[in-house]
Amino acid sequence: MNIPSVTLKPGREKSLRRRHPWIFSGAIANVSGQIEPGETVCVLSAGGDFLALGSYSPFSQIRVRMWSFDAETEINASFFHERLRAAFEIRRSLLDDDTACCRLVNAESDGLPGLVVDRYADFVVCQFTAVGVEHWKKDIINSIKELIPCKGIYERSDGFDREKEGMQPSTGVLYGVEPPDYIEIAENGCKFLVDVRNGHKTGFYIDQRENRAYLAGHAAGADVLNCFAYTGGFGIYALKAGAANVLNIDASAGVLDIINRNAEINSLPVSKMENRQGDAFVILRQMHKEGRLFDIVVLDPPKFASSRDQLPSACRGYKDVNLQGFKLVKTGGLLVTFSCSSLMDQDLFSKIIADAALDAGREAQIIRRLGQSWDHPTLLSFPEGGYLKGLACRII
């Protein structure tokens, strides 16, 4: 095999034999020659046995991200075309509606480490967060536009992960026309306006689709508090399902304006909706002092931990916000709470929520464990891909 090689230290091949797609810098004994960022390398055990083919990243702690565990695989344009075709085919049922949105590629869990591809109606939005997919960007874009007819492909590679790979942020049109200020999409009968150029992630929290539908099933006649509301996903679903009132809280005035527009395009009664700008931690405390209570409280905060050294403070943040949330739920009501921090595992999150309930003096039952929608699959050998954890807790 005439490609550069990376040899691991003795005993460090166990994760690859279990098909985990990452090798960290500390596991590497030596590399053969000068390897360019994103170049394909052959990963060998300390004894010289073939383990995998992957992309080399000289600046990242994740030094190699695996493409294949088959020595006969050729890493070329055809390889990426087939990986993309397979990922798109799995989501075929979500591609039938012209205004639908879905995740088309979920990075490592679809065999394409560092690549996220989302569809919003006639536009596709991509994130290239690793040097391997950056190296093959031209071929990947050519395959996307061949496999998914669209008006344009837009790049939103502006997150911190790209910096860790030694790359600068990159945004803009990769193919076709510039997306409009807002793309109108439909999801389970609800309409939303999505800003793919400036919005969170690629513009919308697609991963919460099934959880929004779950909430709607409990929302009829309910008073709903939707914290960290962003553009109002949970609130719009609740109103459409017949909620008595919805209070949305977010720190950004701009997204609260979009919530109003989302209510209008769904022909929902804005008189039943209140939007409040501010720090959710502060507002929750204020409402407790005022004696406010709700049938449903939704807590969907941003990622609190981007690195392991941030995990202790993240735990404190989740504990605090959930403690305040529990205080605002009526007996018989629901607290629906989430963590999107991949470093926060399910057991630890459940313990934090249990501790929050105890300190709030509330007794609660877990009636549903929630996670990311099915178009965000998690590879069994890559549990880190299951980043979204959620619990629906009934107060008893």
Solvent accessible surface area in square Angstrom, and as a share of the most:
residue,aa,sasa,rsa
1,M,131,0.58
2,N,157,0.81
3,I,61,0.31
4,P,31,0.19
5,S,25,0.16
6,V,0,0.00
7,T,26,0.15
8,L,1,0.00
9,K,79,0.33
10,P,111,0.70
11,G,43,0.41
12,R,110,0.40
13,E,33,0.15
14,K,145,0.61
15,S,44,0.28
16,L,4,0.02
17,R,137,0.50
18,R,192,0.70
19,R,141,0.51
20,H,29,0.13
21,P,7,0.04
22,W,43,0.15
23,I,5,0.02
24,F,96,0.40
25,S,29,0.19
26,G,39,0.38
27,A,5,0.04
28,I,23,0.11
29,A,54,0.42
30,N,87,0.45
31,V,56,0.32
32,S,54,0.35
33,G,61,0.59
34,Q,164,0.73
35,I,8,0.04
36,E,101,0.45
37,P,54,0.34
38,G,0,0.00
39,E,49,0.22
40,T,20,0.12
41,V,0,0.00
42,C,10,0.06
43,V,0,0.00
44,L,39,0.20
45,S,6,0.04
46,A,49,0.38
47,G,72,0.70
48,G,45,0.43
49,D,81,0.42
50,F,61,0.25
51,L,13,0.07
52,A,0,0.00
53,L,3,0.01
54,G,0,0.00
55,S,3,0.02
56,Y,18,0.07
57,S,2,0.01
58,P,40,0.25
59,F,133,0.55
60,S,6,0.04
61,Q,126,0.56
62,I,23,0.12
63,R,47,0.17
64,V,0,0.00
65,R,29,0.10
66,M,7,0.03
67,W,6,0.02
68,S,8,0.05
69,F,47,0.20
70,D,75,0.39
71,A,35,0.27
72,E,147,0.66
73,T,35,0.20
74,E,130,0.58
75,I,24,0.12
76,N,52,0.27
77,A,44,0.34
78,S,78,0.50
79,F,22,0.09
80,F,0,0.00
81,H,53,0.23
82,E,85,0.38
83,R,66,0.24
84,L,0,0.00
85,R,98,0.36
86,A,39,0.31
87,A,2,0.02
88,F,2,0.01
89,E,85,0.38
90,I,108,0.55
91,R,1,0.00
92,R,109,0.40
93,S,79,0.51
94,L,36,0.18
95,L,23,0.11
96,D,111,0.58
97,D,74,0.38
98,D,105,0.54
99,T,57,0.33
100,A,14,0.11
101,C,5,0.03
102,C,0,0.00
103,R,21,0.08
104,L,0,0.00
105,V,0,0.00
106,N,12,0.06
107,A,18,0.14
108,E,13,0.06
109,S,13,0.09
110,D,20,0.10
111,G,21,0.20
112,L,0,0.00
113,P,2,0.01
114,G,6,0.05
115,L,0,0.00
116,V,20,0.11
117,V,0,0.00
118,D,0,0.00
119,R,21,0.08
120,Y,0,0.00
121,A,12,0.09
122,D,57,0.29
123,F,13,0.05
124,V,0,0.00
125,V,0,0.00
126,C,0,0.00
127,Q,33,0.14
128,F,0,0.00
129,T,31,0.18
130,A,1,0.01
131,V,9,0.05
132,G,1,0.01
133,V,0,0.00
134,E,51,0.23
135,H,100,0.45
136,W,42,0.15
137,K,34,0.14
138,K,158,0.67
139,D,43,0.22
140,I,0,0.00
141,I,12,0.06
142,N,62,0.32
143,S,7,0.05
144,I,0,0.00
145,K,79,0.34
146,E,124,0.56
147,L,41,0.20
148,I,12,0.06
149,P,123,0.77
150,C,28,0.17
151,K,117,0.50
152,G,0,0.00
153,I,1,0.00
154,Y,15,0.06
155,E,3,0.01
156,R,17,0.06
157,S,0,0.00
158,D,60,0.31
159,G,34,0.32
160,F,121,0.51
161,D,73,0.38
162,R,12,0.04
163,E,93,0.42
164,K,91,0.39
165,E,2,0.01
166,G,48,0.46
167,M,23,0.10
168,Q,144,0.64
169,P,68,0.43
170,S,32,0.21
171,T,76,0.44
172,G,21,0.20
173,V,59,0.34
174,L,55,0.27
175,Y,79,0.30
176,G,45,0.43
177,V,86,0.49
178,E,90,0.40
179,P,3,0.02
180,P,66,0.41
181,D,92,0.48
182,Y,67,0.26
183,I,9,0.05
184,E,78,0.35
185,I,0,0.00
186,A,27,0.21
187,E,7,0.03
188,N,92,0.47
189,G,55,0.52
190,C,3,0.02
191,K,86,0.37
192,F,0,0.00
193,L,15,0.07
194,V,2,0.01
195,D,26,0.13
196,V,1,0.00
197,R,63,0.23
198,N,116,0.60
199,G,9,0.09
200,H,87,0.39
201,K,74,0.31
202,T,1,0.00
203,G,2,0.02
204,F,6,0.03
205,Y,47,0.18
206,I,3,0.02
207,D,4,0.02
208,Q,3,0.01
209,R,18,0.07
210,E,72,0.32
211,N,5,0.03
212,R,5,0.02
213,A,43,0.33
214,Y,32,0.12
215,L,1,0.00
216,A,24,0.19
217,G,69,0.66
218,H,75,0.34
219,A,0,0.00
220,A,79,0.61
221,G,56,0.54
222,A,6,0.05
223,D,39,0.20
224,V,1,0.01
225,L,0,0.00
226,N,1,0.01
227,C,0,0.00
228,F,36,0.15
229,A,7,0.06
230,Y,13,0.05
231,T,7,0.04
232,G,0,0.00
233,G,8,0.08
234,F,9,0.04
235,G,0,0.00
236,I,0,0.00
237,Y,8,0.03
238,A,0,0.00
239,L,9,0.05
240,K,94,0.40
241,A,36,0.28
242,G,41,0.40
243,A,1,0.01
244,A,36,0.28
245,N,75,0.38
246,V,2,0.01
247,L,5,0.02
248,N,0,0.00
249,I,0,0.00
250,D,17,0.09
251,A,75,0.58
252,S,46,0.30
253,A,49,0.38
254,G,43,0.42
255,V,17,0.10
256,L,13,0.07
257,D,88,0.46
258,I,17,0.09
259,I,0,0.00
260,N,57,0.29
261,R,108,0.40
262,N,0,0.00
263,A,0,0.00
264,E,111,0.50
265,I,51,0.26
266,N,14,0.07
267,S,103,0.67
268,L,24,0.12
269,P,60,0.38
270,V,75,0.43
271,S,105,0.68
272,K,89,0.38
273,M,21,0.10
274,E,81,0.36
275,N,41,0.21
276,R,64,0.23
277,Q,104,0.46
278,G,22,0.21
279,D,75,0.39
280,A,6,0.04
281,F,48,0.20
282,V,76,0.43
283,I,10,0.05
284,L,0,0.00
285,R,96,0.35
286,Q,85,0.38
287,M,0,0.00
288,H,83,0.37
289,K,174,0.74
290,E,112,0.50
291,G,54,0.52
292,R,82,0.30
293,L,89,0.44
294,F,6,0.03
295,D,41,0.21
296,I,4,0.02
297,V,0,0.00
298,V,0,0.00
299,L,0,0.00
300,D,21,0.11
301,P,4,0.02
302,P,77,0.49
303,K,107,0.45
304,F,48,0.20
305,A,1,0.01
306,S,57,0.37
307,S,45,0.29
308,R,170,0.62
309,D,120,0.62
310,Q,78,0.34
311,L,31,0.15
312,P,75,0.47
313,S,57,0.37
314,A,3,0.02
315,C,28,0.17
316,R,156,0.57
317,G,16,0.16
318,Y,0,0.00
319,K,56,0.24
320,D,38,0.20
321,V,1,0.00
322,N,1,0.00
323,L,28,0.14
324,Q,11,0.05
325,G,0,0.00
326,F,1,0.00
327,K,52,0.22
328,L,0,0.00
329,V,0,0.00
330,K,70,0.30
331,T,104,0.61
332,G,50,0.48
333,G,6,0.06
334,L,11,0.06
335,L,0,0.00
336,V,1,0.00
337,T,0,0.00
338,F,0,0.00
339,S,0,0.00
340,C,22,0.13
341,S,0,0.00
342,S,54,0.35
343,L,46,0.23
344,M,0,0.00
345,D,84,0.44
346,Q,57,0.25
347,D,117,0.60
348,L,55,0.27
349,F,0,0.00
350,S,23,0.15
351,K,122,0.52
352,I,11,0.06
353,I,5,0.02
354,A,61,0.48
355,D,48,0.25
356,A,0,0.00
357,A,10,0.08
358,L,138,0.68
359,D,84,0.43
360,A,17,0.13
361,G,66,0.64
362,R,53,0.19
363,E,115,0.52
364,A,35,0.27
365,Q,81,0.36
366,I,78,0.40
367,I,53,0.27
368,R,119,0.43
369,R,135,0.49
370,L,16,0.08
371,G,29,0.28
372,Q,27,0.12
373,S,0,0.00
374,W,114,0.40
375,D,0,0.00
376,H,4,0.02
377,P,45,0.28
378,T,57,0.33
379,L,71,0.36
380,L,179,0.89
381,S,29,0.19
382,F,12,0.05
383,P,94,0.59
384,E,69,0.31
385,G,10,0.10
386,G,26,0.25
387,Y,35,0.13
388,L,9,0.04
389,K,11,0.04
390,G,0,0.00
391,L,1,0.01
392,A,0,0.00
393,C,4,0.02
394,R,90,0.33
395,I,1,0.00
396,I,95,0.48
